[in-house]
């Protein structure tokens, strides 16, 4: 089961500030899971992001309209 991280935990994992994490998430650079108005970050997805050299995933994590 994937563990969901809060902003401070996710920011620490990728060594950025919380503000930068939210900015990257809004841009689709860092994968984010939205639960209502709350944001959480999948530990597995962040590990994949790090493994890929910090590159965003093809197509991003945005919902296609």
Backbone as XML, in Angstrom:
<?xml version="1.0"?>
<chain id="A" units="angstrom">
  <residue number="1" name="UNK">
    <atom name="N" x="0.841" y="-1.179" z="0.000"/>
    <atom name="CA" x="0.000" y="0.000" z="0.000"/>
    <atom name="C" x="0.887" y="1.244" z="0.000"/>
  </residue>
  <residue number="2" name="UNK">
    <atom name="N" x="0.513" y="2.184" z="-0.822"/>
    <atom name="CA" x="1.264" y="3.425" z="-0.944"/>
    <atom name="C" x="0.988" y="4.333" z="0.246"/>
  </residue>
  <residue number="3" name="UNK">
    <atom name="N" x="2.041" y="4.893" z="0.779"/>
    <atom name="CA" x="1.920" y="5.837" z="1.888"/>
    <atom name="C" x="1.813" y="7.242" z="1.320"/>
  </residue>
  <residue number="4" name="UNK">
    <atom name="N" x="0.852" y="8.019" z="1.793"/>
    <atom name="CA" x="0.699" y="9.404" z="1.358"/>
    <atom name="C" x="1.366" y="10.313" z="2.381"/>
  </residue>
  <residue number="5" name="UNK">
    <atom name="N" x="2.159" y="11.252" z="1.870"/>
    <atom name="CA" x="2.922" y="12.159" z="2.723"/>
    <atom name="C" x="2.277" y="13.535" z="2.771"/>
  </residue>
  <residue number="6" name="UNK">
    <atom name="N" x="2.429" y="14.194" z="3.902"/>
    <atom name="CA" x="2.002" y="15.585" z="4.034"/>
    <atom name="C" x="3.074" y="16.464" z="3.398"/>
  </residue>
  <residue number="7" name="UNK">
    <atom name="N" x="2.746" y="17.734" z="3.208"/>
    <atom name="CA" x="3.636" y="18.660" z="2.496"/>
    <atom name="C" x="5.039" y="18.711" z="3.102"/>
  </residue>
  <residue number="8" name="UNK">
    <atom name="N" x="5.122" y="18.828" z="4.425"/>
    <atom name="CA" x="6.448" y="18.942" z="5.038"/>
    <atom name="C" x="7.270" y="17.665" z="4.853"/>
  </residue>
  <residue number="9" name="UNK">
    <atom name="N" x="6.623" y="16.511" z="4.886"/>
    <atom name="CA" x="7.328" y="15.244" z="4.694"/>
    <atom name="C" x="7.795" y="15.096" z="3.249"/>
  </residue>
  <residue number="10" name="UNK">
    <atom name="N" x="6.921" y="15.436" z="2.290"/>
    <atom name="CA" x="7.259" y="15.321" z="0.870"/>
    <atom name="C" x="8.363" y="16.309" z="0.497"/>
  </residue>
  <residue number="11" name="UNK">
    <atom name="N" x="8.274" y="17.528" z="1.012"/>
    <atom name="CA" x="9.293" y="18.541" z="0.723"/>
    <atom name="C" x="10.654" y="18.095" z="1.250"/>
  </residue>
  <residue number="12" name="UNK">
    <atom name="N" x="10.655" y="17.529" z="2.444"/>
    <atom name="CA" x="11.907" y="17.043" z="3.027"/>
    <atom name="C" x="12.481" y="15.904" z="2.184"/>
  </residue>
  <residue number="13" name="UNK">
    <atom name="N" x="11.620" y="15.038" z="1.681"/>
    <atom name="CA" x="12.063" y="13.884" z="0.893"/>
    <atom name="C" x="12.791" y="14.314" z="-0.381"/>
  </residue>
  <residue number="14" name="UNK">
    <atom name="N" x="12.291" y="15.393" z="-1.037"/>
    <atom name="CA" x="12.956" y="15.840" z="-2.266"/>
    <atom name="C" x="13.826" y="17.081" z="-2.024"/>
  </residue>
  <residue number="15" name="UNK">
    <atom name="N" x="14.007" y="17.442" z="-0.759"/>
    <atom name="CA" x="14.923" y="18.502" z="-0.333"/>
    <atom name="C" x="14.604" y="19.861" z="-0.955"/>
  </residue>
  <residue number="16" name="UNK">
    <atom name="N" x="13.339" y="20.259" z="-0.836"/>
    <atom name="CA" x="12.913" y="21.596" z="-1.252"/>
    <atom name="C" x="12.037" y="22.180" z="-0.146"/>
  </residue>
  <residue number="17" name="UNK">
    <atom name="N" x="11.750" y="23.470" z="-0.253"/>
    <atom name="CA" x="10.841" y="24.087" z="0.717"/>
    <atom name="C" x="9.406" y="23.656" z="0.402"/>
  </residue>
  <residue number="18" name="UNK">
    <atom name="N" x="8.538" y="23.822" z="1.365"/>
    <atom name="CA" x="7.128" y="23.478" z="1.177"/>
    <atom name="C" x="6.527" y="24.359" z="0.074"/>
  </residue>
  <residue number="19" name="UNK">
    <atom name="N" x="6.876" y="25.642" z="0.058"/>
    <atom name="CA" x="6.373" y="26.534" z="-0.991"/>
    <atom name="C" x="6.809" y="26.056" z="-2.372"/>
  </residue>
  <residue number="20" name="UNK">
    <atom name="N" x="8.052" y="25.630" z="-2.504"/>
    <atom name="CA" x="8.554" y="25.140" z="-3.791"/>
    <atom name="C" x="7.832" y="23.846" z="-4.181"/>
  </residue>
  <residue number="21" name="UNK">
    <atom name="N" x="7.561" y="22.974" z="-3.210"/>
    <atom name="CA" x="6.828" y="21.736" z="-3.471"/>
    <atom name="C" x="5.449" y="22.041" z="-4.054"/>
  </residue>
  <residue number="22" name="UNK">
    <atom name="N" x="4.713" y="22.979" z="-3.435"/>
    <atom name="CA" x="3.394" y="23.346" z="-3.947"/>
    <atom name="C" x="3.506" y="23.945" z="-5.347"/>
  </residue>
  <residue number="23" name="UNK">
    <atom name="N" x="4.517" y="24.774" z="-5.569"/>
    <atom name="CA" x="4.722" y="25.377" z="-6.887"/>
    <atom name="C" x="4.979" y="24.302" z="-7.942"/>
  </residue>
  <residue number="24" name="UNK">
    <atom name="N" x="5.873" y="23.369" z="-7.644"/>
    <atom name="CA" x="6.165" y="22.275" z="-8.570"/>
    <atom name="C" x="4.927" y="21.412" z="-8.814"/>
  </residue>
  <residue number="25" name="UNK">
    <atom name="N" x="4.137" y="21.203" z="-7.782"/>
    <atom name="CA" x="2.923" y="20.393" z="-7.913"/>
    <atom name="C" x="1.906" y="21.084" z="-8.818"/>
  </residue>
  <residue number="26" name="UNK">
    <atom name="N" x="1.731" y="22.400" z="-8.646"/>
    <atom name="CA" x="0.809" y="23.159" z="-9.501"/>
    <atom name="C" x="1.241" y="23.110" z="-10.963"/>
  </residue>
  <residue number="27" name="UNK">
    <atom name="N" x="2.557" y="23.100" z="-11.202"/>
    <atom name="CA" x="3.090" y="23.064" z="-12.567"/>
    <atom name="C" x="3.057" y="21.658" z="-13.169"/>
  </residue>
  <residue number="28" name="UNK">
    <atom name="N" x="2.738" y="20.657" z="-12.358"/>
    <atom name="CA" x="2.707" y="19.280" z="-12.842"/>
    <atom name="C" x="4.079" y="18.629" z="-12.881"/>
  </residue>
  <residue number="29" name="UNK">
    <atom name="N" x="5.058" y="19.240" z="-12.236"/>
    <atom name="CA" x="6.413" y="18.689" z="-12.215"/>
    <atom name="C" x="6.518" y="17.558" z="-11.197"/>
  </residue>
  <residue number="30" name="UNK">
    <atom name="N" x="5.914" y="17.758" z="-10.045"/>
    <atom name="CA" x="5.914" y="16.754" z="-8.975"/>
    <atom name="C" x="4.502" y="16.180" z="-8.876"/>
  </residue>
  <residue number="31" name="UNK">
    <atom name="N" x="4.371" y="14.845" z="-8.865"/>
    <atom name="CA" x="3.048" y="14.231" z="-8.779"/>
    <atom name="C" x="2.370" y="14.519" z="-7.438"/>
  </residue>
  <residue number="32" name="UNK">
    <atom name="N" x="1.095" y="14.867" z="-7.492"/>
    <atom name="CA" x="0.334" y="15.201" z="-6.290"/>
    <atom name="C" x="-1.003" y="14.471" z="-6.323"/>
  </residue>
  <residue number="33" name="UNK">
    <atom name="N" x="-1.499" y="14.121" z="-5.125"/>
    <atom name="CA" x="-2.811" y="13.497" z="-4.981"/>
    <atom name="C" x="-3.685" y="14.500" z="-4.245"/>
  </residue>
  <residue number="34" name="UNK">
    <atom name="N" x="-4.812" y="14.860" z="-4.839"/>
    <atom name="CA" x="-5.718" y="15.813" z="-4.196"/>
    <atom name="C" x="-6.859" y="15.049" z="-3.543"/>
  </residue>
  <residue number="35" name="UNK">
    <atom name="N" x="-7.087" y="15.360" z="-2.285"/>
    <atom name="CA" x="-8.176" y="14.775" z="-1.511"/>
    <atom name="C" x="-9.014" y="15.955" z="-1.031"/>
  </residue>
  <residue number="36" name="UNK">
    <atom name="N" x="-10.042" y="16.244" z="-1.781"/>
    <atom name="CA" x="-10.812" y="17.455" z="-1.490"/>
    <atom name="C" x="-9.925" y="18.663" z="-1.723"/>
  </residue>
  <residue number="37" name="UNK">
    <atom name="N" x="-9.767" y="19.492" z="-0.707"/>
    <atom name="CA" x="-8.901" y="20.670" z="-0.812"/>
    <atom name="C" x="-7.489" y="20.376" z="-0.334"/>
  </residue>
  <residue number="38" name="UNK">
    <atom name="N" x="-7.273" y="19.188" z="0.184"/>
    <atom name="CA" x="-5.957" y="18.822" z="0.712"/>
    <atom name="C" x="-5.094" y="18.194" z="-0.367"/>
  </residue>
  <residue number="39" name="UNK">
    <atom name="N" x="-3.804" y="18.388" z="-0.257"/>
    <atom name="CA" x="-2.835" y="17.769" z="-1.165"/>
    <atom name="C" x="-1.991" y="16.786" z="-0.368"/>
  </residue>
  <residue number="40" name="UNK">
    <atom name="N" x="-1.740" y="15.649" z="-0.980"/>
    <atom name="CA" x="-0.842" y="14.649" z="-0.409"/>
    <atom name="C" x="0.063" y="14.162" z="-1.534"/>
  </residue>
  <residue number="41" name="UNK">
    <atom name="N" x="1.208" y="13.632" z="-1.166"/>
    <atom name="CA" x="2.175" y="13.154" z="-2.145"/>
    <atom name="C" x="2.473" y="11.696" z="-1.870"/>
  </residue>
  <residue number="42" name="UNK">
    <atom name="N" x="2.346" y="10.877" z="-2.914"/>
    <atom name="CA" x="2.587" y="9.451" z="-2.810"/>
    <atom name="C" x="4.084" y="9.211" z="-2.648"/>
  </residue>
  <residue number="43" name="UNK">
    <atom name="N" x="4.442" y="8.484" z="-1.625"/>
    <atom name="CA" x="5.853" y="8.181" z="-1.393"/>
    <atom name="C" x="6.431" y="7.384" z="-2.565"/>
  </residue>
  <residue number="44" name="UNK">
    <atom name="N" x="5.660" y="6.430" z="-3.092"/>
    <atom name="CA" x="6.120" y="5.637" z="-4.240"/>
    <atom name="C" x="6.314" y="6.511" z="-5.473"/>
  </residue>
  <residue number="45" name="UNK">
    <atom name="N" x="5.377" y="7.430" z="-5.732"/>
    <atom name="CA" x="5.490" y="8.314" z="-6.900"/>
    <atom name="C" x="6.687" y="9.249" z="-6.749"/>
  </residue>
  <residue number="46" name="UNK">
    <atom name="N" x="6.944" y="9.724" z="-5.527"/>
    <atom name="CA" x="8.113" y="10.570" z="-5.309"/>
    <atom name="C" x="9.400" y="9.773" z="-5.500"/>
  </residue>
  <residue number="47" name="UNK">
    <atom name="N" x="9.401" y="8.517" z="-5.066"/>
    <atom name="CA" x="10.576" y="7.663" z="-5.285"/>
    <atom name="C" x="10.823" y="7.477" z="-6.783"/>
  </residue>
  <residue number="48" name="UNK">
    <atom name="N" x="9.746" y="7.269" z="-7.564"/>
    <atom name="CA" x="9.869" y="7.150" z="-9.021"/>
    <atom name="C" x="10.383" y="8.455" z="-9.619"/>
  </residue>
  <residue number="49" name="UNK">
    <atom name="N" x="9.854" y="9.580" z="-9.138"/>
    <atom name="CA" x="10.277" y="10.897" z="-9.596"/>
    <atom name="C" x="11.780" y="11.073" z="-9.365"/>
  </residue>
  <residue number="50" name="UNK">
    <atom name="N" x="12.246" y="10.693" z="-8.193"/>
    <atom name="CA" x="13.670" y="10.799" z="-7.862"/>
    <atom name="C" x="14.486" y="9.851" z="-8.739"/>
  </residue>
  <residue number="51" name="UNK">
    <atom name="N" x="14.002" y="8.630" z="-8.915"/>
    <atom name="CA" x="14.696" y="7.631" z="-9.740"/>
    <atom name="C" x="14.833" y="8.080" z="-11.189"/>
  </residue>
  <residue number="52" name="UNK">
    <atom name="N" x="13.861" y="8.856" z="-11.672"/>
    <atom name="CA" x="13.886" y="9.366" z="-13.042"/>
    <atom name="C" x="14.704" y="10.654" z="-13.152"/>
  </residue>
  <residue number="53" name="UNK">
    <atom name="N" x="15.457" y="10.959" z="-12.131"/>
    <atom name="CA" x="16.307" y="12.146" z="-12.175"/>
    <atom name="C" x="15.561" y="13.439" z="-11.955"/>
  </residue>
  <residue number="54" name="UNK">
    <atom name="N" x="14.381" y="13.356" z="-11.347"/>
    <atom name="CA" x="13.611" y="14.554" z="-11.062"/>
    <atom name="C" x="12.853" y="15.082" z="-12.266"/>
  </residue>
  <residue number="55" name="UNK">
    <atom name="N" x="12.740" y="14.283" z="-13.302"/>
    <atom name="CA" x="12.017" y="14.702" z="-14.498"/>
    <atom name="C" x="10.534" y="14.398" z="-14.318"/>
  </residue>
  <residue number="56" name="UNK">
    <atom name="N" x="9.722" y="15.297" z="-14.841"/>
    <atom name="CA" x="8.282" y="15.037" z="-14.773"/>
    <atom name="C" x="7.943" y="13.873" z="-15.688"/>
  </residue>
  <residue number="57" name="UNK">
    <atom name="N" x="6.852" y="13.216" z="-15.408"/>
    <atom name="CA" x="6.437" y="12.042" z="-16.165"/>
    <atom name="C" x="5.790" y="12.460" z="-17.475"/>
  </residue>
  <residue number="58" name="UNK">
    <atom name="N" x="5.876" y="11.634" z="-18.519"/>
    <atom name="CA" x="5.238" y="11.963" z="-19.787"/>
    <atom name="C" x="3.744" y="12.225" z="-19.589"/>
  </residue>
  <residue number="59" name="UNK">
    <atom name="N" x="3.271" y="13.339" z="-20.108"/>
    <atom name="CA" x="1.858" y="13.674" z="-19.966"/>
    <atom name="C" x="1.528" y="14.293" z="-18.624"/>
  </residue>
  <residue number="60" name="UNK">
    <atom name="N" x="2.473" y="14.320" z="-17.707"/>
    <atom name="CA" x="2.240" y="14.901" z="-16.393"/>
    <atom name="C" x="1.231" y="14.116" z="-15.589"/>
  </residue>
  <residue number="61" name="UNK">
    <atom name="N" x="0.813" y="14.684" z="-14.497"/>
    <atom name="CA" x="-0.141" y="14.030" z="-13.612"/>
    <atom name="C" x="-1.467" y="14.780" z="-13.609"/>
  </residue>
  <residue number="62" name="UNK">
    <atom name="N" x="-1.659" y="15.601" z="-14.640"/>
    <atom name="CA" x="-2.893" y="16.361" z="-14.712"/>
    <atom name="C" x="-3.966" y="15.550" z="-15.389"/>
  </residue>
  <residue number="63" name="UNK">
    <atom name="N" x="-5.184" y="15.765" z="-14.982"/>
    <atom name="CA" x="-6.319" y="15.070" z="-15.575"/>
    <atom name="C" x="-6.571" y="15.638" z="-16.968"/>
  </residue>
  <residue number="64" name="UNK">
    <atom name="N" x="-6.698" y="14.764" z="-17.956"/>
    <atom name="CA" x="-7.023" y="15.210" z="-19.308"/>
    <atom name="C" x="-8.486" y="15.584" z="-19.373"/>
  </residue>
  <residue number="65" name="UNK">
    <atom name="N" x="-8.776" y="16.717" z="-19.986"/>
    <atom name="CA" x="-10.176" y="17.176" z="-20.090"/>
    <atom name="C" x="-10.834" y="16.631" z="-21.313"/>
  </residue>
</chain>
